[in-house]
Amino acid sequence: MVGSAFVEAEKRLKELEKEKQRLDAELRAAQQKISRTETNANALQLQLREMSPLLRNGERARRAISFVPTAKSSSDTLIDVRGANLRNFKLNREEQNI
């Protein structure tokens, strides 16, 4: 009887050791996954900082629309806009005089 109890105890010990090894491997895999996720998250945060506008006094910097012509816009467009504004101004003044 003592001999069979000893055999059963050894068998149970081996099962528990296998279970421990399996759980240790699972834990290592989870830790590696967490480490990779943290590394990727840090890399993404750096990319977002590079792509986002600079902050001034805790607020986002606002972009202003510039009326200065760029290389893409032509001076003809600006002349057309100015001409249209002058025509509208003249029409409004004539209507007010009527």
MARVOMI-780635 format. One record per residue: x, y, z of N, C-alpha, C, CB in turn; residue in three letters. Coordinates in Angstrom, 2 decimals, padded with zeros to 5 digits. Atoms other than C-alpha are relative to their C-alpha. Glycine has a CB too. Example, Ala and Ser with C-alpha at 12.3 -4.5 7.8 and 13.67 -1.06 7.14 Angstrom:
2
n.X=000.89; n.Y=-001.19; n.Z=000.00; ca.X=012.30; ca.Y=-004.50; ca.Z=007.80; c.X=000.90; c.Y=001.20; c.Z=000.00; cb.X=-000.99; cb.Y=000.03; cb.Z=001.25; rovo=ALA
n.X=-000.82; n.Y=-001.19; n.Z=-000.06; ca.X=013.67; ca.Y=-001.06; ca.Z=007.14; c.X=-000.77; c.Y=001.09; c.Z=000.73; cb.X=000.41; cb.Y=000.46; cb.Z=-001.42; rovo=SER
END
This chain:
98
n.X=000.79; n.Y=-001.19; n.Z=000.00; ca.X=000.00; ca.Y=000.00; ca.Z=000.00; c.X=000.84; c.Y=001.26; c.Z=000.00; cb.X=-000.91; cb.Y=-000.01; cb.Z=001.17; rovo=MET
n.X=-000.88; n.Y=-001.15; n.Z=-000.09; ca.X=002.74; ca.Y=002.42; ca.Z=000.89; c.X=000.70; c.Y=000.20; c.Z=-001.33; cb.X=001.03; cb.Y=-000.17; cb.Z=001.13; rovo=VAL
n.X=-000.68; n.Y=-000.06; n.Z=001.29; ca.X=004.49; ca.Y=001.59; ca.Z=-002.37; c.X=-000.89; c.Y=000.59; c.Z=-001.07; cb.X=000.45; cb.Y=-001.38; cb.Z=-000.41; rovo=GLY
n.X=000.90; n.Y=-000.53; n.Z=001.03; ca.X=001.42; ca.Y=002.35; ca.Z=-004.52; c.X=-000.31; c.Y=001.48; c.Z=000.25; cb.X=-001.30; cb.Y=-000.81; cb.Z=-000.06; rovo=SER
n.X=000.24; n.Y=-001.41; n.Z=-000.31; ca.X=000.82; ca.Y=005.65; ca.Z=-002.72; c.X=001.20; c.Y=000.83; c.Z=-000.45; cb.X=-000.26; cb.Y=000.19; cb.Z=001.53; rovo=ALA
n.X=-001.20; n.Y=-000.68; n.Z=000.43; ca.X=004.41; ca.Y=006.60; ca.Z=-003.41; c.X=000.03; c.Y=000.16; c.Z=-001.52; cb.X=001.25; cb.Y=-000.76; cb.Z=000.48; rovo=PHE
n.X=000.05; n.Y=-000.02; n.Z=001.46; ca.X=004.00; ca.Y=005.73; ca.Z=-007.12; c.X=-001.02; c.Y=001.03; c.Z=-000.48; cb.X=-000.35; cb.Y=-001.41; cb.Z=-000.56; rovo=VAL
n.X=001.04; n.Y=-000.98; n.Z=000.35; ca.X=000.79; ca.Y=007.77; ca.Z=-007.31; c.X=000.49; c.Y=001.44; c.Z=000.26; cb.X=-001.30; cb.Y=-000.28; cb.Z=000.82; rovo=GLU
n.X=-000.52; n.Y=-001.33; n.Z=-000.33; ca.X=002.51; ca.Y=010.72; ca.Z=-005.64; c.X=001.04; c.Y=000.44; c.Z=-001.03; cb.X=000.62; cb.Y=-000.01; cb.Z=001.42; rovo=ALA
n.X=-000.99; n.Y=-000.33; n.Z=001.02; ca.X=005.41; ca.Y=010.57; ca.Z=-008.12; c.X=-000.68; c.Y=000.35; c.Z=-001.32; cb.X=000.98; cb.Y=-001.16; cb.Z=-000.20; rovo=GLU
n.X=000.76; n.Y=-000.24; n.Z=001.23; ca.X=002.96; ca.Y=010.38; ca.Z=-011.01; c.X=-000.65; c.Y=001.38; c.Z=000.05; cb.X=-001.08; cb.Y=-001.11; cb.Z=-000.21; rovo=LYS
n.X=000.66; n.Y=-001.30; n.Z=-000.17; ca.X=001.05; ca.Y=013.40; ca.Z=-009.68; c.X=001.02; c.Y=001.14; c.Z=-000.05; cb.X=-000.79; cb.Y=000.05; cb.Z=001.33; rovo=ARG
n.X=-001.06; n.Y=-001.00; n.Z=000.02; ca.X=004.30; ca.Y=015.31; ca.Z=-009.16; c.X=000.46; c.Y=000.27; c.Z=-001.43; cb.X=001.18; cb.Y=-000.46; cb.Z=000.85; rovo=LEU
n.X=-000.40; n.Y=-000.17; n.Z=001.40; ca.X=005.32; ca.Y=014.71; ca.Z=-012.80; c.X=-001.07; c.Y=000.77; c.Z=-000.78; cb.X=000.25; cb.Y=-001.36; cb.Z=-000.66; rovo=LYS
n.X=001.09; n.Y=-000.73; n.Z=000.66; ca.X=001.89; ca.Y=015.92; ca.Z=-014.00; c.X=000.04; c.Y=001.48; c.Z=000.36; cb.X=-001.37; cb.Y=-000.62; cb.Z=000.38; rovo=GLU
n.X=-000.05; n.Y=-001.39; n.Z=-000.45; ca.X=002.21; ca.Y=019.05; ca.Z=-011.91; c.X=001.21; c.Y=000.73; c.Z=-000.58; cb.X=000.04; cb.Y=000.06; cb.Z=001.53; rovo=LEU
n.X=-001.18; n.Y=-000.61; n.Z=000.60; ca.X=005.74; ca.Y=019.70; ca.Z=-013.22; c.X=-000.23; c.Y=000.34; c.Z=-001.47; cb.X=001.21; cb.Y=-000.93; cb.Z=000.14; rovo=GLU
n.X=000.34; n.Y=-000.27; n.Z=001.40; ca.X=004.49; ca.Y=019.40; ca.Z=-016.82; c.X=-000.94; c.Y=001.21; c.Z=-000.10; cb.X=-000.66; cb.Y=-001.25; cb.Z=-000.66; rovo=LYS
n.X=000.95; n.Y=-001.12; n.Z=-000.02; ca.X=001.61; ca.Y=021.76; ca.Z=-016.03; c.X=000.74; c.Y=001.31; c.Z=000.29; cb.X=-001.10; cb.Y=-000.24; cb.Z=001.06; rovo=GLU
n.X=-000.78; n.Y=-001.19; n.Z=-000.33; ca.X=004.08; ca.Y=024.23; ca.Z=-014.47; c.X=000.80; c.Y=000.47; c.Z=-001.20; cb.X=000.93; cb.Y=-000.27; cb.Z=001.20; rovo=LYS
n.X=-000.79; n.Y=-000.35; n.Z=001.19; ca.X=006.30; ca.Y=024.11; ca.Z=-017.56; c.X=-000.89; c.Y=000.62; c.Z=-001.08; cb.X=000.72; cb.Y=-001.25; cb.Z=-000.54; rovo=GLN
n.X=000.93; n.Y=-000.53; n.Z=001.00; ca.X=003.30; ca.Y=024.67; ca.Z=-019.82; c.X=-000.44; c.Y=001.43; c.Z=000.37; cb.X=-001.24; cb.Y=-000.93; cb.Z=-000.12; rovo=ARG
n.X=000.42; n.Y=-001.32; n.Z=-000.45; ca.X=002.13; ca.Y=027.62; ca.Z=-017.72; c.X=001.14; c.Y=001.02; c.Z=-000.08; cb.X=-000.53; cb.Y=-000.07; cb.Z=001.42; rovo=LEU
n.X=-001.15; n.Y=-000.89; n.Z=000.13; ca.X=005.65; ca.Y=029.09; ca.Z=-017.63; c.X=000.21; c.Y=000.43; c.Z=-001.45; cb.X=001.27; cb.Y=-000.70; cb.Z=000.53; rovo=ASP
n.X=-000.14; n.Y=-000.33; n.Z=001.43; ca.X=005.86; ca.Y=028.91; ca.Z=-021.44; c.X=-001.10; c.Y=000.97; c.Z=-000.43; cb.X=-000.06; cb.Y=-001.29; cb.Z=-000.86; rovo=ALA
n.X=001.12; n.Y=-000.88; n.Z=000.32; ca.X=002.43; ca.Y=030.53; ca.Z=-021.72; c.X=000.24; c.Y=001.41; c.Z=000.56; cb.X=-001.33; cb.Y=-000.57; cb.Z=000.56; rovo=GLU
n.X=-000.31; n.Y=-001.29; n.Z=-000.63; ca.X=003.51; ca.Y=033.30; ca.Z=-019.33; c.X=001.08; c.Y=000.74; c.Z=-000.78; cb.X=000.44; cb.Y=-000.20; cb.Z=001.45; rovo=LEU
n.X=-001.06; n.Y=-000.63; n.Z=000.79; ca.X=006.71; ca.Y=033.96; ca.Z=-021.30; c.X=-000.55; c.Y=000.54; c.Z=-001.32; cb.X=001.14; cb.Y=-001.00; cb.Z=-000.28; rovo=ARG
n.X=000.58; n.Y=-000.45; n.Z=001.26; ca.X=004.73; ca.Y=034.18; ca.Z=-024.54; c.X=-000.85; c.Y=001.26; c.Z=000.22; cb.X=-000.86; cb.Y=-001.12; cb.Z=-000.63; rovo=ALA
n.X=000.84; n.Y=-001.17; n.Z=-000.30; ca.X=002.27; ca.Y=036.64; ca.Z=-022.94; c.X=000.88; c.Y=001.22; c.Z=000.31; cb.X=-000.94; cb.Y=-000.29; cb.Z=001.19; rovo=ALA
n.X=-000.91; n.Y=-001.10; n.Z=-000.33; ca.X=005.14; ca.Y=038.76; ca.Z=-021.56; c.X=000.67; c.Y=000.56; c.Z=-001.25; cb.X=001.06; cb.Y=-000.46; cb.Z=001.01; rovo=GLN
n.X=-000.60; n.Y=-000.45; n.Z=001.26; ca.X=006.80; ca.Y=038.88; ca.Z=-024.99; c.X=-001.01; c.Y=000.79; c.Z=-000.83; cb.X=000.54; cb.Y=-001.21; cb.Z=-000.80; rovo=GLN
n.X=001.04; n.Y=-000.70; n.Z=000.75; ca.X=003.52; ca.Y=039.91; ca.Z=-026.57; c.X=-000.24; c.Y=001.39; c.Z=000.60; cb.X=-001.31; cb.Y=-000.81; cb.Z=000.00; rovo=LYS
n.X=000.17; n.Y=-001.29; n.Z=-000.66; ca.X=003.09; ca.Y=042.69; ca.Z=-024.00; c.X=001.16; c.Y=000.92; c.Z=-000.34; cb.X=-000.12; cb.Y=-000.18; cb.Z=001.53; rovo=ILE
n.X=-001.19; n.Y=-000.80; n.Z=000.31; ca.X=006.64; ca.Y=043.88; ca.Z=-024.62; c.X=-000.06; c.Y=000.53; c.Z=-001.43; cb.X=001.27; cb.Y=-000.84; cb.Z=000.21; rovo=SER
n.X=000.11; n.Y=-000.44; n.Z=001.40; ca.X=006.10; ca.Y=043.98; ca.Z=-028.40; c.X=-001.08; c.Y=001.06; c.Z=-000.15; cb.X=-000.31; cb.Y=-001.20; cb.Z=-000.91; rovo=ARG
n.X=001.09; n.Y=-000.96; n.Z=000.07; ca.X=002.80; ca.Y=045.81; ca.Z=-027.93; c.X=000.43; c.Y=001.36; c.Z=000.54; cb.X=-001.22; cb.Y=-000.51; cb.Z=000.77; rovo=THR
n.X=-000.48; n.Y=-001.26; n.Z=-000.57; ca.X=004.42; ca.Y=048.44; ca.Z=-025.69; c.X=000.99; c.Y=000.69; c.Z=-000.93; cb.X=000.65; cb.Y=-000.24; cb.Z=001.36; rovo=GLU
n.X=-000.97; n.Y=-000.57; n.Z=000.94; ca.X=007.26; ca.Y=048.92; ca.Z=-028.17; c.X=-000.71; c.Y=000.62; c.Z=-001.19; cb.X=000.99; cb.Y=-001.08; cb.Z=-000.48; rovo=THR
n.X=000.76; n.Y=-000.52; n.Z=001.14; ca.X=004.80; ca.Y=049.35; ca.Z=-031.04; c.X=-000.80; c.Y=001.24; c.Z=000.39; cb.X=-000.94; cb.Y=-001.07; cb.Z=-000.55; rovo=ASN
n.X=000.76; n.Y=-001.16; n.Z=-000.46; ca.X=002.67; ca.Y=051.76; ca.Z=-028.99; c.X=000.91; c.Y=001.22; c.Z=000.14; cb.X=-000.69; cb.Y=-000.30; cb.Z=001.35; rovo=ALA
n.X=-000.95; n.Y=-001.11; n.Z=-000.12; ca.X=005.72; ca.Y=053.90; ca.Z=-028.21; c.X=000.40; c.Y=000.52; c.Z=-001.36; cb.X=001.24; cb.Y=-000.44; cb.Z=000.77; rovo=ASN
n.X=-000.37; n.Y=-000.43; n.Z=001.35; ca.X=006.71; ca.Y=053.96; ca.Z=-031.87; c.X=-001.15; c.Y=000.79; c.Z=-000.64; cb.X=000.35; cb.Y=-001.23; cb.Z=-000.87; rovo=ALA
n.X=001.15; n.Y=-000.73; n.Z=000.55; ca.X=003.19; ca.Y=055.03; ca.Z=-032.85; c.X=-000.15; c.Y=001.38; c.Z=000.63; cb.X=-001.28; cb.Y=-000.80; cb.Z=000.19; rovo=LEU
n.X=000.08; n.Y=-001.30; n.Z=-000.66; ca.X=003.20; ca.Y=057.80; ca.Z=-030.24; c.X=001.04; c.Y=000.97; c.Z=-000.56; cb.X=000.20; cb.Y=-000.15; cb.Z=001.52; rovo=GLN
n.X=-001.03; n.Y=-000.85; n.Z=000.59; ca.X=006.47; ca.Y=059.12; ca.Z=-031.66; c.X=-000.42; c.Y=000.48; c.Z=-001.39; cb.X=001.33; cb.Y=-000.74; cb.Z=-000.09; rovo=LEU
n.X=000.46; n.Y=-000.39; n.Z=001.33; ca.X=005.01; ca.Y=059.10; ca.Z=-035.17; c.X=-001.10; c.Y=001.04; c.Z=000.08; cb.X=-000.48; cb.Y=-001.23; cb.Z=-000.78; rovo=GLN
n.X=001.08; n.Y=-000.97; n.Z=-000.16; ca.X=001.89; ca.Y=060.93; ca.Z=-034.00; c.X=000.54; c.Y=001.36; c.Z=000.41; cb.X=-001.01; cb.Y=-000.50; cb.Z=001.02; rovo=LEU
n.X=-000.59; n.Y=-001.28; n.Z=-000.41; ca.X=003.99; ca.Y=063.59; ca.Z=-032.28; c.X=000.66; c.Y=000.69; c.Z=-001.17; cb.X=001.02; cb.Y=-000.21; cb.Z=001.12; rovo=ARG
n.X=-000.67; n.Y=-000.60; n.Z=001.16; ca.X=005.98; ca.Y=064.13; ca.Z=-035.47; c.X=-001.01; c.Y=000.54; c.Z=-001.00; cb.X=000.91; cb.Y=-001.03; cb.Z=-000.68; rovo=GLU
n.X=000.99; n.Y=-000.40; n.Z=001.00; ca.X=002.85; ca.Y=064.40; ca.Z=-037.59; c.X=-000.95; c.Y=001.08; c.Z=000.50; cb.X=-000.79; cb.Y=-001.21; cb.Z=-000.43; rovo=MET
n.X=000.97; n.Y=-000.96; n.Z=-000.52; ca.X=000.73; ca.Y=066.55; ca.Z=-035.28; c.X=000.64; c.Y=001.39; c.Z=000.06; cb.X=-000.50; cb.Y=-000.42; cb.Z=001.40; rovo=SER
n.X=-000.54; n.Y=-001.36; n.Z=-000.08; ca.X=001.07; ca.Y=070.33; ca.Z=-035.24; c.X=000.57; c.Y=000.29; c.Z=001.39; cb.X=-001.09; cb.Y=001.04; cb.Z=-000.35; rovo=PRO
n.X=-000.61; n.Y=-000.37; n.Z=-001.28; ca.X=003.16; ca.Y=071.90; ca.Z=-032.52; c.X=-001.03; c.Y=000.64; c.Z=000.91; cb.X=001.19; cb.Y=000.94; cb.Z=-000.22; rovo=LEU
n.X=000.91; n.Y=-000.60; n.Z=-000.96; ca.X=001.42; ca.Y=072.99; ca.Z=-029.37; c.X=000.59; c.Y=001.31; c.Z=000.51; cb.X=-000.27; cb.Y=-000.96; cb.Z=001.17; rovo=LEU
n.X=-000.42; n.Y=-001.29; n.Z=-000.55; ca.X=001.57; ca.Y=076.56; ca.Z=-028.18; c.X=-000.88; c.Y=000.30; c.Z=001.20; cb.X=-000.08; cb.Y=001.14; cb.Z=-001.06; rovo=ARG
n.X=000.73; n.Y=-000.30; n.Z=-001.23; ca.X=000.56; ca.Y=077.36; ca.Z=-024.61; c.X=-001.11; c.Y=-000.99; c.Z=000.27; cb.X=-000.56; cb.Y=001.41; cb.Z=-000.06; rovo=ASN
n.X=000.99; n.Y=001.03; n.Z=-000.27; ca.X=-001.31; ca.Y=074.09; ca.Z=-024.37; c.X=-001.10; c.Y=-000.10; c.Z=-001.04; cb.X=-000.61; cb.Y=000.25; cb.Z=001.31; rovo=GLY
n.X=001.02; n.Y=000.06; n.Z=001.05; ca.X=-003.42; ca.Y=074.79; ca.Z=-027.45; c.X=000.66; c.Y=-000.40; c.Z=-001.30; cb.X=-000.74; cb.Y=001.38; cb.Z=-000.15; rovo=GLU
n.X=-000.53; n.Y=000.33; n.Z=001.32; ca.X=-003.04; ca.Y=073.52; ca.Z=-030.93; c.X=000.25; c.Y=001.30; c.Z=-000.78; cb.X=-000.98; cb.Y=-000.93; cb.Z=-000.78; rovo=ARG
n.X=-000.28; n.Y=-001.15; n.Z=000.85; ca.X=-001.45; ca.Y=075.96; ca.Z=-033.31; c.X=-001.04; c.Y=000.03; c.Z=-001.11; cb.X=001.46; cb.Y=-000.06; cb.Z=-000.58; rovo=ALA
n.X=001.02; n.Y=-000.13; n.Z=001.04; ca.X=-004.07; ca.Y=077.28; ca.Z=-035.67; c.X=000.68; c.Y=000.41; c.Z=-001.30; cb.X=-001.10; cb.Y=001.04; cb.Z=000.40; rovo=ARG
n.X=-000.54; n.Y=-000.38; n.Z=001.31; ca.X=-003.31; ca.Y=077.46; ca.Z=-039.34; c.X=-000.84; c.Y=001.13; c.Z=-000.56; cb.X=000.03; cb.Y=-001.21; cb.Z=-000.97; rovo=ARG
n.X=000.70; n.Y=-001.12; n.Z=000.62; ca.X=-004.19; ca.Y=080.70; ca.Z=-041.02; c.X=000.05; c.Y=-000.18; c.Z=-001.51; cb.X=000.63; cb.Y=001.37; cb.Z=000.41; rovo=ALA
n.X=000.03; n.Y=000.04; n.Z=001.45; ca.X=-005.26; ca.Y=080.86; ca.Z=-044.61; c.X=000.70; c.Y=001.25; c.Z=-000.49; cb.X=-001.47; cb.Y=-000.10; cb.Z=-000.56; rovo=ILE
n.X=-000.78; n.Y=-001.12; n.Z=000.48; ca.X=-002.79; ca.Y=083.04; ca.Z=-046.39; c.X=-000.58; c.Y=000.48; c.Z=-001.32; cb.X=001.48; cb.Y=-000.39; cb.Z=-000.16; rovo=SER
n.X=000.46; n.Y=-000.58; n.Z=001.26; ca.X=-003.90; ca.Y=085.41; ca.Z=-049.11; c.X=001.17; c.Y=000.35; c.Z=-000.91; cb.X=-000.85; cb.Y=001.24; cb.Z=000.27; rovo=PHE
n.X=-001.17; n.Y=-000.20; n.Z=000.83; ca.X=-000.38; ca.Y=085.60; ca.Z=-050.41; c.X=000.04; c.Y=-001.12; c.Z=-001.01; cb.X=001.31; cb.Y=000.05; cb.Z=000.86; rovo=VAL
n.X=000.02; n.Y=001.06; n.Z=001.02; ca.X=-000.20; ca.Y=083.76; ca.Z=-053.71; c.X=001.15; c.Y=-000.98; c.Z=000.19; cb.X=000.06; cb.Y=000.62; cb.Z=-001.40; rovo=PRO
n.X=-001.02; n.Y=001.03; n.Z=-000.07; ca.X=001.68; ca.Y=080.51; ca.Z=-053.74; c.X=000.45; c.Y=-000.34; c.Z=-001.40; cb.X=-000.51; cb.Y=-001.27; cb.Z=000.73; rovo=THR
n.X=-000.49; n.Y=000.41; n.Z=001.32; ca.X=003.56; ca.Y=078.88; ca.Z=-056.57; c.X=-001.10; c.Y=-000.67; c.Z=-000.79; cb.X=001.20; cb.Y=-000.94; cb.Z=000.13; rovo=ALA
n.X=001.08; n.Y=000.71; n.Z=000.70; ca.X=000.43; ca.Y=076.88; ca.Z=-057.37; c.X=-001.06; c.Y=000.96; c.Z=-000.54; cb.X=-000.65; cb.Y=-001.01; cb.Z=000.93; rovo=LYS
n.X=001.04; n.Y=-000.92; n.Z=000.46; ca.X=-001.88; ca.Y=079.89; ca.Z=-057.69; c.X=000.59; c.Y=000.98; c.Z=-001.00; cb.X=-000.64; cb.Y=000.76; cb.Z=001.19; rovo=SER
n.X=-000.48; n.Y=-000.94; n.Z=001.01; ca.X=-001.65; ca.Y=082.28; ca.Z=-060.58; c.X=-000.41; c.Y=001.41; c.Z=000.40; cb.X=-000.55; cb.Y=-000.36; cb.Z=-001.40; rovo=SER
n.X=000.33; n.Y=-001.39; n.Z=-000.30; ca.X=-001.67; ca.Y=086.05; ca.Z=-060.37; c.X=-001.32; c.Y=000.38; c.Z=-000.68; cb.X=001.13; cb.Y=000.94; cb.Z=-000.45; rovo=SER
n.X=001.27; n.Y=-000.29; n.Z=000.68; ca.X=-004.62; ca.Y=086.03; ca.Z=-062.83; c.X=-001.18; c.Y=-000.24; c.Z=000.93; cb.X=-000.15; cb.Y=-000.87; cb.Z=-001.27; rovo=ASP
n.X=001.08; n.Y=000.30; n.Z=-000.92; ca.X=-006.80; ca.Y=084.47; ca.Z=-060.17; c.X=-000.17; c.Y=001.13; c.Z=001.00; cb.X=000.27; cb.Y=-001.32; cb.Z=000.73; rovo=THR
n.X=000.07; n.Y=-001.10; n.Z=-000.97; ca.X=-005.94; ca.Y=087.20; ca.Z=-057.69; c.X=-000.56; c.Y=001.25; c.Z=-000.65; cb.X=001.38; cb.Y=000.28; cb.Z=000.60; rovo=LEU
n.X=000.52; n.Y=-001.17; n.Z=000.71; ca.X=-006.62; ca.Y=089.89; ca.Z=-060.28; c.X=-001.50; c.Y=-000.15; c.Z=-000.22; cb.X=000.73; cb.Y=000.20; cb.Z=-001.35; rovo=ILE
n.X=001.42; n.Y=000.24; n.Z=000.19; ca.X=-009.99; ca.Y=088.29; ca.Z=-061.06; c.X=-000.77; c.Y=000.23; c.Z=001.29; cb.X=-000.24; cb.Y=-001.42; cb.Z=-000.51; rovo=ASP
n.X=000.68; n.Y=-000.17; n.Z=-001.28; ca.X=-010.92; ca.Y=088.22; ca.Z=-057.39; c.X=-000.06; c.Y=001.47; c.Z=000.37; cb.X=000.71; cb.Y=-000.80; cb.Z=001.11; rovo=VAL
n.X=-000.01; n.Y=-001.44; n.Z=-000.31; ca.X=-009.87; ca.Y=091.83; ca.Z=-056.87; c.X=-000.94; c.Y=000.76; c.Z=-000.91; cb.X=001.42; cb.Y=000.56; cb.Z=-000.13; rovo=ARG
n.X=000.90; n.Y=-000.67; n.Z=000.95; ca.X=-011.71; ca.Y=092.88; ca.Z=-060.00; c.X=-001.46; c.Y=-000.23; c.Z=000.36; cb.X=000.26; cb.Y=-000.50; cb.Z=-001.42; rovo=GLY
n.X=001.38; n.Y=000.30; n.Z=-000.38; ca.X=-014.88; ca.Y=091.13; ca.Z=-058.87; c.X=-000.38; c.Y=000.78; c.Z=001.25; cb.X=-000.19; cb.Y=-001.51; cb.Z=000.24; rovo=ALA
n.X=000.29; n.Y=-000.76; n.Z=-001.22; ca.X=-014.63; ca.Y=092.79; ca.Z=-055.46; c.X=-000.22; c.Y=001.47; c.Z=-000.32; cb.X=001.15; cb.Y=-000.14; cb.Z=001.00; rovo=ASN
n.X=000.18; n.Y=-001.40; n.Z=000.38; ca.X=-014.23; ca.Y=096.22; ca.Z=-057.06; c.X=-001.34; c.Y=000.21; c.Z=-000.70; cb.X=001.15; cb.Y=000.46; cb.Z=-000.90; rovo=LEU
n.X=001.30; n.Y=-000.13; n.Z=000.69; ca.X=-017.25; ca.Y=095.63; ca.Z=-059.35; c.X=-001.14; c.Y=-000.05; c.Z=001.00; cb.X=-000.17; cb.Y=-001.12; cb.Z=-001.05; rovo=ARG
n.X=001.04; n.Y=000.10; n.Z=-001.02; ca.X=-019.36; ca.Y=094.54; ca.Z=-056.37; c.X=-000.07; c.Y=001.27; c.Z=000.85; cb.X=000.24; cb.Y=-001.23; cb.Z=000.90; rovo=ASN
n.X=-000.04; n.Y=-001.22; n.Z=-000.78; ca.X=-018.23; ca.Y=097.58; ca.Z=-054.41; c.X=-000.66; c.Y=001.15; c.Z=-000.77; cb.X=001.45; cb.Y=000.36; cb.Z=000.35; rovo=PHE
n.X=000.59; n.Y=-001.06; n.Z=000.83; ca.X=-019.16; ca.Y=099.91; ca.Z=-057.29; c.X=-001.50; c.Y=-000.19; c.Z=-000.12; cb.X=000.65; cb.Y=000.03; cb.Z=-001.40; rovo=LYS
n.X=001.44; n.Y=000.27; n.Z=000.11; ca.X=-022.56; ca.Y=098.22; ca.Z=-057.75; c.X=-000.72; c.Y=000.35; c.Z=001.29; cb.X=-000.24; cb.Y=-001.47; cb.Z=-000.37; rovo=LEU
n.X=000.61; n.Y=-000.31; n.Z=-001.30; ca.X=-023.32; ca.Y=098.52; ca.Z=-054.04; c.X=-000.10; c.Y=001.50; c.Z=000.22; cb.X=000.79; cb.Y=-000.64; cb.Z=001.13; rovo=ASN
n.X=000.03; n.Y=-001.45; n.Z=-000.17; ca.X=-022.43; ca.Y=102.22; ca.Z=-054.05; c.X=-001.04; c.Y=000.62; c.Z=-000.90; cb.X=001.38; cb.Y=000.61; cb.Z=-000.29; rovo=ARG
n.X=001.01; n.Y=-000.53; n.Z=000.94; ca.X=-024.58; ca.Y=102.86; ca.Z=-057.13; c.X=-001.40; c.Y=-000.27; c.Z=000.52; cb.X=000.18; cb.Y=-000.61; cb.Z=-001.40; rovo=GLU
n.X=001.31; n.Y=000.32; n.Z=-000.54; ca.X=-027.52; ca.Y=101.07; ca.Z=-055.49; c.X=-000.34; c.Y=000.91; c.Z=001.17; cb.X=-000.06; cb.Y=-001.46; cb.Z=000.44; rovo=GLU
n.X=000.25; n.Y=-000.88; n.Z=-001.15; ca.X=-027.14; ca.Y=103.18; ca.Z=-052.36; c.X=-000.31; c.Y=001.42; c.Z=-000.44; cb.X=001.21; cb.Y=-000.01; cb.Z=000.94; rovo=GLN
n.X=000.22; n.Y=-001.37; n.Z=000.50; ca.X=-027.14; ca.Y=106.39; ca.Z=-054.44; c.X=-001.36; c.Y=000.11; c.Z=-000.66; cb.X=001.10; cb.Y=000.40; cb.Z=-001.01; rovo=ASN
n.X=001.29; n.Y=-000.04; n.Z=000.71; ca.X=-030.40; ca.Y=105.47; ca.Z=-056.23; c.X=-001.11; c.Y=000.34; c.Z=000.90; cb.X=-000.29; cb.Y=-001.29; cb.Z=-000.66; rovo=ILE
END
